[in-house]
Amino acid sequence: MGFEARRELRNIAINFSPAEIQRYTQTFMRFDYNKDGHITVLDIRKALNEIGESVSEQQLHELIAEVDLNQNSMIELDEFLQLMSCLKTGAIANSRLATIIKNYEQHIPVDRSGGGL
């Protein structure tokens, strides 16, 4: 997914069930480390560090730019939901950010997820 695909994000309606919205909102909140309502380069870097992966500063900014519809260098919840909707409908076949999210969720420790025994 590149900058051209950002246009596709704008064209797909967000159409999720309440359960899906809750699930995606929880995923968003896991990445929003300081709980300020948006995901930044620092948030993505922290998530990647937790699972032992790293990318360059430029790649981090590119990840944000792919999803950042209002171009404020952050991903807000509505932009995140828009990405998830595009992936669900097939309007976008893949996304580097979505791949990172999937990898992160597979490695997330129980205490960080809010779950437990």
N, C-alpha and C positions, 0 to 999 in steps of 0.2 A: 504494500500500500504506500503510495507516495502522496505528494501534494495534490496531484490531480484527483485522487480519490477523496480528498477532503470535500470536494463538491458533492460526491455521492452521499456523504453523511448528511448534508442539508436536505436532500431530496427524499429521504426515507422517514416515514412517520414512526414515532416510538409507540409500539403497540404490544405491551406486555401485560400479563396477568398481574394481579397484586403480589402473588408469590414470587414471580420473576423479578418484579421491581424491588421487592425486599431483598432477594438474593443478590442482585446486582448492586444494590445500595450497600449491602454489607461488604461486598468485594471492594467497592470503591472506598469505603471507610477503612478497610485494612491497609490500603495504600496511602491514605491521607493520614500520615503519621502524627502530625500536630493538630489534627481535627479542626482545621480552619476552612474546610469546605472546598478545597481544591487539591489536586495532585500536582506536585512540582517536580523538577529535575531531581531535587534532593530526596523527595519521597521515593521516586523510582530507584535512585541509587541505593538508598537504604534497603529497599526490598531485594534488589539484586545482591547486595552484600550479604543479606541473611541467607540466601541460597547459594552463596559462593560463586556468583557470576559477576562479571563487570563488563561495562561497555565504555567507550570513550565519551568525553563531554559532548562532542559533536553529535554522536549517536543519540545521547539522551535528549538533546534539544530537538533532534529530528523526530524522535518518538512522540514528543509532546506536540510538535508542529503538525504531525499527521492527523491529530484528533482535535486540535485547538481551533475551533470554529471562529471564535471571537479574537483570536490572535493576541491573547494577553500572556502567553507563555505559561499557561496553567491549564489543567483539565478540570472543569467543573462537572458536577454530577450529571447535568443534562447532556453535556458533550460525551461523557462516558456511556450514558444510556443510549445515546444516538449511535455510538460505535457498536455497542452490543446488539442493537436492533439491526444495523446493517449486516453484521455477521450472521445473525439469525435468519434474515431474509435472503441472504446470499448476494446482496448488493455489493458487498466486499468479500472476496474469497478468503483473504487472510490479512492479518495485521501483526506487525512486530510487537506492538503493545499487548495485543490479545495473547500472543505466544508467551510473553513474559508473565502475564497474569496467570495463565494456565500453569506454567512451570512453578510459579510462586505458590499457587494453591496446592500443588502436589507436594511441596516441600514444607509448607507452613507448620510450625510447631503447634501443638495443642494449646499451650498457654498463650500464644499470640492470637490464635483464632477465636478465643473466647469460649471454646469448648472445653471439655474435660471429662474426667471419669467420676 
